Amino acid sequence: MSERTYYDLKSFGGKEAMQSGELEKLYEEYRLILDLYHQLTQKMKAFQRRYPILGDQELIDKITEIDQERHLKHLRLLEIGKKLDKGKSDVLVDIVREGRTLEDYGLPEFSILTGEDVIMVNDDRKSFEFNLDPKEPLPSNKRIIIDQEVKRLISKRKFILVFAIYHIGNKSDNETKLDSSDYYETILNRAKDLAGELSELKAEFVNICDTDYHDAKVRIIGVRFKNEDFRKVFATILNNKERFRLTREEIEYLGLKI
């Protein structure tokens, strides 16, 4: 899949009355601060790994300093997010997405996708496509890729909790081998089970397959939730580890490096 350029049909998020130039600047600042927040988080983790000595006052002071700076970045994200029509839950999901996994919440095998990561495509060969430039915002409604109209696969205030994303070669024997694996079925059932467990949140089981992706198929297995339910989702998984968490064998099957 070659890289493509995205053109707005309508302004991204925010209030319709806001000038597009002002919106663009706000979004650029939001993305920059998200990146800085992630860098500070990684820096703090590095100190924690390098100096695991309890009671080291110099270490404690350094971590406190970084965490205070991170807190200020979080407050600024909330401030800008409000102007972009993002609530606290939306900002939290963006922060987690920037970190790529739920490692900070004790769930390193899971990741999330938002409306900026995957788009629906009106094409006979495929139903979705990954956005190759995550710093380029996708619109609330529609965009044009070359001459093709696309829209979000995941609506503005929702995310997909990813249980698995993997490629399947076009050869039927390879596809059969992967899709018929006991691990595949178990992962599939874990996702379905979580969607059923949280049905009161209107959770939606997701199992979609791109039918033409560089001589391979790409399958996404997960559950779609509202951003506002993020904390309840990961708390449910942590409280039911045997049912919803992936085993070491399942993690190895997916090729995850944890």
C-alpha positions as a Python dict, from the first residue, in 0.01 Angstrom:
ca = {
    (1, 'M'): (0, 0, 0),
    (2, 'S'): (155, 329, -108),
    (3, 'E'): (145, 639, 109),
    (4, 'R'): (-141, 873, 24),
    (5, 'T'): (-232, 1232, 97),
    (6, 'Y'): (-548, 1315, 291),
    (7, 'Y'): (-764, 1619, 213),
    (8, 'D'): (-1034, 1757, 441),
    (9, 'L'): (-1395, 1777, 329),
    (10, 'K'): (-1502, 1910, 670),
    (11, 'S'): (-1307, 2037, 965),
    (12, 'F'): (-1167, 1780, 1208),
    (13, 'G'): (-1354, 1766, 1538),
    (14, 'G'): (-1398, 2092, 1725),
    (15, 'K'): (-1671, 2345, 1667),
    (16, 'E'): (-1792, 2407, 1314),
    (17, 'A'): (-1765, 2785, 1358),
    (18, 'M'): (-1393, 2774, 1435),
    (19, 'Q'): (-1163, 2883, 1152),
    (20, 'S'): (-985, 2591, 986),
    (21, 'G'): (-645, 2759, 1036),
    (22, 'E'): (-703, 2793, 1411),
    (23, 'L'): (-822, 2433, 1432),
    (24, 'E'): (-513, 2313, 1248),
    (25, 'K'): (-283, 2497, 1490),
    (26, 'L'): (-469, 2357, 1790),
    (27, 'Y'): (-447, 2006, 1654),
    (28, 'E'): (-74, 2045, 1582),
    (29, 'E'): (-16, 2164, 1940),
    (30, 'Y'): (-227, 1878, 2074),
    (31, 'R'): (-22, 1621, 1879),
    (32, 'L'): (305, 1783, 1992),
    (33, 'I'): (207, 1776, 2359),
    (34, 'L'): (89, 1416, 2328),
    (35, 'D'): (432, 1328, 2195),
    (36, 'L'): (605, 1518, 2479),
    (37, 'Y'): (382, 1346, 2735),
    (38, 'H'): (482, 1008, 2592),
    (39, 'Q'): (852, 1104, 2598),
    (40, 'L'): (826, 1207, 2964),
    (41, 'T'): (655, 879, 3047),
    (42, 'Q'): (933, 682, 2878),
    (43, 'K'): (1195, 892, 3058),
    (44, 'M'): (1033, 825, 3394),
    (45, 'K'): (1022, 450, 3322),
    (46, 'A'): (1390, 458, 3228),
    (47, 'F'): (1479, 611, 3566),
    (48, 'Q'): (1267, 352, 3744),
    (49, 'R'): (1443, 68, 3562),
    (50, 'R'): (1792, 215, 3603),
    (51, 'Y'): (1763, 297, 3971),
    (52, 'P'): (1537, 39, 4135),
    (53, 'I'): (1668, 127, 4482),
    (54, 'L'): (1395, 215, 4730),
    (55, 'G'): (1458, 524, 4939),
    (56, 'D'): (1699, 687, 4690),
    (57, 'Q'): (1603, 1052, 4747),
    (58, 'E'): (1779, 1177, 4434),
    (59, 'L'): (1583, 927, 4227),
    (60, 'I'): (1257, 1012, 4402),
    (61, 'D'): (1312, 1385, 4338),
    (62, 'K'): (1388, 1324, 3969),
    (63, 'I'): (1081, 1106, 3916),
    (64, 'T'): (867, 1360, 4102),
    (65, 'E'): (1001, 1641, 3881),
    (66, 'I'): (925, 1447, 3563),
    (67, 'D'): (581, 1347, 3687),
    (68, 'Q'): (494, 1708, 3772),
    (69, 'E'): (597, 1816, 3423),
    (70, 'R'): (389, 1533, 3280),
    (71, 'H'): (92, 1648, 3489),
    (72, 'L'): (120, 1999, 3342),
    (73, 'K'): (123, 1850, 2992),
    (74, 'H'): (-188, 1651, 3080),
    (75, 'L'): (-367, 1966, 3197),
    (76, 'R'): (-276, 2140, 2872),
    (77, 'L'): (-405, 1842, 2673),
    (78, 'L'): (-737, 1868, 2857),
    (79, 'E'): (-749, 2242, 2786),
    (80, 'I'): (-681, 2205, 2414),
    (81, 'G'): (-894, 1892, 2394),
    (82, 'K'): (-1196, 2085, 2515),
    (83, 'K'): (-1155, 2325, 2223),
    (84, 'L'): (-1134, 2024, 1990),
    (85, 'D'): (-1456, 1883, 2139),
    (86, 'K'): (-1267, 1613, 2332),
    (87, 'G'): (-1370, 1515, 2684),
    (88, 'K'): (-1144, 1372, 2957),
    (89, 'S'): (-1210, 1016, 2839),
    (90, 'D'): (-1119, 1108, 2480),
    (91, 'V'): (-788, 1258, 2597),
    (92, 'L'): (-714, 947, 2807),
    (93, 'V'): (-768, 723, 2503),
    (94, 'D'): (-538, 945, 2296),
    (95, 'I'): (-267, 917, 2563),
    (96, 'V'): (-293, 538, 2570),
    (97, 'R'): (-293, 521, 2190),
    (98, 'E'): (27, 728, 2182),
    (99, 'G'): (190, 469, 2408),
    (100, 'R'): (74, 191, 2169),
    (101, 'T'): (-11, -62, 2442),
    (102, 'L'): (-190, -89, 2776),
    (103, 'E'): (137, -173, 2951),
    (104, 'D'): (91, 109, 3203),
    (105, 'Y'): (-237, -53, 3306),
    (106, 'G'): (-86, -399, 3350),
    (107, 'L'): (-208, -528, 3012),
    (108, 'P'): (94, -518, 2777),
    (109, 'E'): (-54, -764, 2527),
    (110, 'F'): (-339, -527, 2441),
    (111, 'S'): (-340, -216, 2225),
    (112, 'I'): (-611, 17, 2100),
    (113, 'L'): (-715, 164, 1767),
    (114, 'T'): (-904, 490, 1723),
    (115, 'G'): (-1069, 664, 1431),
    (116, 'E'): (-734, 808, 1327),
    (117, 'D'): (-578, 464, 1279),
    (118, 'V'): (-816, 284, 1045),
    (119, 'I'): (-1042, 409, 766),
    (120, 'M'): (-1322, 246, 569),
    (121, 'V'): (-1270, 234, 193),
    (122, 'N'): (-1531, 204, -81),
    (123, 'D'): (-1340, -60, -276),
    (124, 'D'): (-1438, -407, -398),
    (125, 'R'): (-1099, -548, -295),
    (126, 'K'): (-1089, -425, 63),
    (127, 'S'): (-1309, -288, 339),
    (128, 'F'): (-1055, -93, 544),
    (129, 'E'): (-709, 57, 531),
    (130, 'F'): (-457, 172, 792),
    (131, 'N'): (-374, 543, 807),
    (132, 'L'): (0, 555, 736),
    (133, 'D'): (51, 895, 896),
    (134, 'P'): (-92, 889, 1251),
    (135, 'K'): (-1, 1255, 1299),
    (136, 'E'): (-236, 1349, 1013),
    (137, 'P'): (-587, 1384, 1157),
    (138, 'L'): (-882, 1212, 997),
    (139, 'P'): (-1209, 1406, 987),
    (140, 'S'): (-1523, 1363, 1189),
    (141, 'N'): (-1708, 1283, 870),
    (142, 'K'): (-1531, 1225, 539),
    (143, 'R'): (-1209, 1272, 348),
    (144, 'I'): (-1094, 1215, -8),
    (145, 'I'): (-797, 988, -80),
    (146, 'I'): (-702, 1069, -439),
    (147, 'D'): (-1046, 1030, -603),
    (148, 'Q'): (-1186, 794, -345),
    (149, 'E'): (-1419, 889, -63),
    (150, 'V'): (-1347, 730, 275),
    (151, 'K'): (-1477, 756, 629),
    (152, 'R'): (-1386, 641, 979),
    (153, 'L'): (-1413, 274, 1068),
    (154, 'I'): (-1423, 378, 1434),
    (155, 'S'): (-1647, 671, 1524),
    (156, 'K'): (-1515, 978, 1700),
    (157, 'R'): (-1573, 883, 2064),
    (158, 'K'): (-1503, 511, 2039),
    (159, 'F'): (-1201, 283, 2030),
    (160, 'I'): (-1128, -80, 1948),
    (161, 'L'): (-953, -284, 2215),
    (162, 'V'): (-730, -503, 1999),
    (163, 'F'): (-693, -872, 2083),
    (164, 'A'): (-508, -950, 1759),
    (165, 'I'): (-391, -796, 1433),
    (166, 'Y'): (-212, -1027, 1196),
    (167, 'H'): (-134, -1087, 829),
    (168, 'I'): (-253, -1391, 640),
    (169, 'G'): (-76, -1486, 316),
    (170, 'N'): (-288, -1527, 5),
    (171, 'K'): (-202, -1897, -13),
    (172, 'S'): (-505, -2088, 105),
    (173, 'D'): (-299, -2342, 302),
    (174, 'N'): (-135, -2065, 508),
    (175, 'E'): (-468, -1898, 573),
    (176, 'T'): (-623, -2229, 676),
    (177, 'K'): (-331, -2305, 907),
    (178, 'L'): (-363, -1972, 1092),
    (179, 'D'): (-740, -1945, 1103),
    (180, 'S'): (-791, -2305, 1212),
    (181, 'S'): (-539, -2283, 1497),
    (182, 'D'): (-671, -2355, 1846),
    (183, 'Y'): (-501, -2034, 1961),
    (184, 'Y'): (-690, -1834, 1698),
    (185, 'E'): (-1022, -1979, 1815),
    (186, 'T'): (-937, -1913, 2180),
    (187, 'I'): (-843, -1549, 2112),
    (188, 'L'): (-1159, -1505, 1906),
    (189, 'N'): (-1369, -1646, 2190),
    (190, 'R'): (-1198, -1425, 2449),
    (191, 'A'): (-1296, -1116, 2250),
    (192, 'K'): (-1654, -1241, 2205),
    (193, 'D'): (-1674, -1322, 2576),
    (194, 'L'): (-1560, -971, 2675),
    (195, 'A'): (-1816, -814, 2441),
    (196, 'G'): (-2084, -1028, 2602),
    (197, 'E'): (-1966, -954, 2955),
    (198, 'L'): (-1986, -579, 2888),
    (199, 'S'): (-2298, -584, 2673),
    (200, 'E'): (-2455, -320, 2900),
    (201, 'L'): (-2188, -82, 2766),
    (202, 'K'): (-2305, -163, 2411),
    (203, 'A'): (-1972, -334, 2341),
    (204, 'E'): (-1937, -460, 1983),
    (205, 'F'): (-1731, -765, 1885),
    (206, 'V'): (-1505, -684, 1587),
    (207, 'N'): (-1366, -938, 1339),
    (208, 'I'): (-1282, -770, 1009),
    (209, 'C'): (-1051, -871, 729),
    (210, 'D'): (-891, -657, 458),
    (211, 'T'): (-911, -870, 143),
    (212, 'D'): (-617, -721, -47),
    (213, 'Y'): (-323, -583, 148),
    (214, 'H'): (13, -621, -30),
    (215, 'D'): (-41, -983, -131),
    (216, 'A'): (-184, -1066, 208),
    (217, 'K'): (-491, -1031, 422),
    (218, 'V'): (-499, -834, 745),
    (219, 'R'): (-741, -939, 1018),
    (220, 'I'): (-839, -730, 1320),
    (221, 'I'): (-1001, -903, 1617),
    (222, 'G'): (-1121, -693, 1907),
    (223, 'V'): (-1408, -519, 2081),
    (224, 'R'): (-1538, -169, 2017),
    (225, 'F'): (-1623, 52, 2317),
    (226, 'K'): (-1709, 412, 2398),
    (227, 'N'): (-1414, 619, 2523),
    (228, 'E'): (-1601, 699, 2844),
    (229, 'D'): (-1598, 329, 2937),
    (230, 'F'): (-1221, 286, 2902),
    (231, 'R'): (-1141, 246, 3272),
    (232, 'K'): (-1424, 1, 3330),
    (233, 'V'): (-1305, -211, 3037),
    (234, 'F'): (-950, -264, 3158),
    (235, 'A'): (-1069, -308, 3519),
    (236, 'T'): (-1299, -588, 3400),
    (237, 'I'): (-1009, -761, 3223),
    (238, 'L'): (-782, -733, 3527),
    (239, 'N'): (-1055, -875, 3751),
    (240, 'N'): (-1113, -1169, 3513),
    (241, 'K'): (-761, -1254, 3395),
    (242, 'E'): (-828, -1620, 3317),
    (243, 'R'): (-1117, -1533, 3087),
    (244, 'F'): (-986, -1232, 2900),
    (245, 'R'): (-606, -1207, 2917),
    (246, 'L'): (-387, -1379, 2660),
    (247, 'T'): (-168, -1668, 2769),
    (248, 'R'): (206, -1681, 2696),
    (249, 'E'): (136, -1932, 2417),
    (250, 'E'): (-126, -1705, 2258),
    (251, 'I'): (111, -1408, 2278),
    (252, 'E'): (384, -1610, 2105),
    (253, 'Y'): (134, -1727, 1842),
    (254, 'L'): (63, -1362, 1756),
    (255, 'G'): (435, -1282, 1744),
    (256, 'L'): (415, -1015, 2016),
    (257, 'K'): (738, -916, 2190),
    (258, 'I'): (648, -858, 2555),
}
